[in-house]
Amino acid sequence: MMPAAVGIVLAVGLSLPAGTIVTAVNDLVPGAKDFRMQVIHKAKDEAEWPFVAESGVLACAKVLNKPAVYFLPEQKPEATRAFVLDTDLLGMSLVNMGMTDVLKPYGSLEALLKRITPFVIMGRRLCAQPPGTSLTGSEL
């Protein structure tokens, strides 16, 4: 799981506003021990599953004291960084620039929002758990 944590930390760094990097990094960017993670899988008949991969890790950490949600797909070769999930679609697309193989095709922005919102909500609930939490079932 260490490569996953590194990929998530990289995504966090990319998602911070440019001016915040100047301040103390330890106060802004969480370390691997600060993440909460949950393994998720596509249900057999789930039509609204937004991801190309059929399973992966949903993760959350507080960035600038706000929950930040990530998806790390289970794939070969292993993903190099985590995919940021957010209901702010413009911000999400900017942070995830170049990552074109994570989301299944969608017909409209509304359809995309409908598909990812439950995972953003679940990820934010995950952030309410103690840092370092790792869930393997559908507890949330």
C-alpha positions in Angstrom: 0.0 0.0 0.0 3.0 2.3 0.3 3.1 3.2 -3.5 -0.6 4.1 -3.2 0.2 6.5 -0.3 3.0 8.1 -2.3 0.7 8.6 -5.2 -1.9 10.1 -2.9 0.6 12.5 -1.4 1.7 13.6 -4.9 -1.9 14.3 -5.8 -2.4 16.3 -2.6 0.6 18.4 -3.5 -0.7 19.0 -7.0 -4.2 20.0 -5.7 -2.9 22.8 -3.4 -3.2 26.4 -4.6 0.2 27.6 -5.8 0.7 30.2 -3.0 0.3 27.6 -0.2 3.5 25.7 -1.1 5.6 28.6 0.3 4.3 28.1 3.9 5.3 25.1 6.1 4.6 22.0 4.1 4.0 19.8 7.1 1.0 21.9 8.1 -0.6 21.7 4.7 0.3 18.3 3.1 -0.7 15.2 5.0 1.8 12.4 5.3 1.0 8.7 4.6 -0.1 8.1 8.2 -2.8 10.9 7.9 -4.9 9.1 5.3 -8.0 7.1 5.9 -8.6 4.4 3.2 -11.3 2.0 2.2 -11.2 -0.7 -0.5 -14.2 -0.3 -2.9 -15.5 -2.7 -5.6 -18.1 -2.3 -8.3 -21.3 -4.2 -7.4 -22.4 -6.9 -9.9 -25.2 -4.8 -11.4 -24.0 -1.3 -10.6 -24.8 0.8 -13.7 -23.6 4.1 -12.3 -20.0 3.0 -11.3 -17.9 5.9 -12.6 -14.5 4.2 -12.8 -12.8 2.1 -15.5 -11.2 -0.1 -12.9 -13.7 -2.5 -11.1 -12.1 -1.9 -7.7 -9.6 0.4 -6.0 -9.0 2.4 -2.9 -11.0 5.4 -1.8 -8.9 7.6 0.4 -9.3 10.9 2.4 -7.0 13.2 4.2 -7.5 16.7 5.5 -5.7 19.3 3.3 -5.8 22.8 4.6 -8.2 21.4 7.2 -10.7 20.3 4.6 -11.4 16.7 3.5 -9.8 15.8 0.2 -11.0 12.6 -1.5 -9.0 10.4 -3.8 -9.4 7.2 -5.8 -6.6 4.9 -6.6 -7.6 2.3 -9.1 -6.6 -1.3 -8.8 -4.8 -1.8 -12.1 -1.7 -3.2 -13.8 0.7 -1.4 -14.0 -0.1 0.3 -10.7 -1.3 3.9 -10.9 1.5 6.4 -10.4 -0.8 8.8 -8.5 -4.2 9.1 -7.1 -7.2 10.6 -8.9 -8.8 13.5 -7.0 -12.6 13.3 -6.6 -14.6 16.4 -6.0 -17.9 18.0 -6.9 -16.0 21.0 -8.2 -15.6 19.6 -11.6 -13.3 22.4 -13.0 -10.9 22.0 -10.0 -11.0 18.3 -10.3 -10.2 18.3 -14.0 -7.3 20.7 -13.5 -5.7 18.6 -10.8 -6.2 15.4 -12.7 -5.0 16.8 -16.0 -3.4 14.0 -18.1 -5.2 11.2 -16.2 -7.6 10.0 -18.9 -7.9 6.3 -18.0 -9.7 6.6 -14.6 -13.3 7.6 -15.3 -15.6 5.7 -17.7 -17.0 7.9 -20.5 -19.9 10.1 -19.5 -22.5 11.9 -21.7 -22.6 15.2 -19.8 -21.2 17.0 -16.8 -24.4 16.3 -15.0 -24.1 12.6 -15.6 -20.5 12.7 -14.3 -21.6 14.6 -11.2 -24.3 12.1 -10.6 -21.8 9.2 -10.8 -19.0 10.6 -8.6 -21.0 12.5 -5.9 -21.8 9.3 -3.9 -18.0 8.5 -3.8 -17.1 12.1 -2.8 -19.7 11.8 0.1 -18.4 8.4 1.1 -14.8 9.7 1.0 -15.7 12.7 3.2 -17.4 10.4 5.7 -14.2 8.4 5.6 -12.3 11.5 6.6 -14.3 11.6 9.9 -12.5 8.3 10.9 -9.2 8.5 12.8 -6.1 9.0 10.7 -4.6 5.7 9.6 -8.0 4.0 9.4 -8.1 1.3 6.7 -11.5 -0.3 5.9 -11.9 -3.4 3.7 -15.7 -3.7 3.6 -18.7 -1.4 3.0 -18.7 0.1 6.5 -19.4 3.6 5.2 
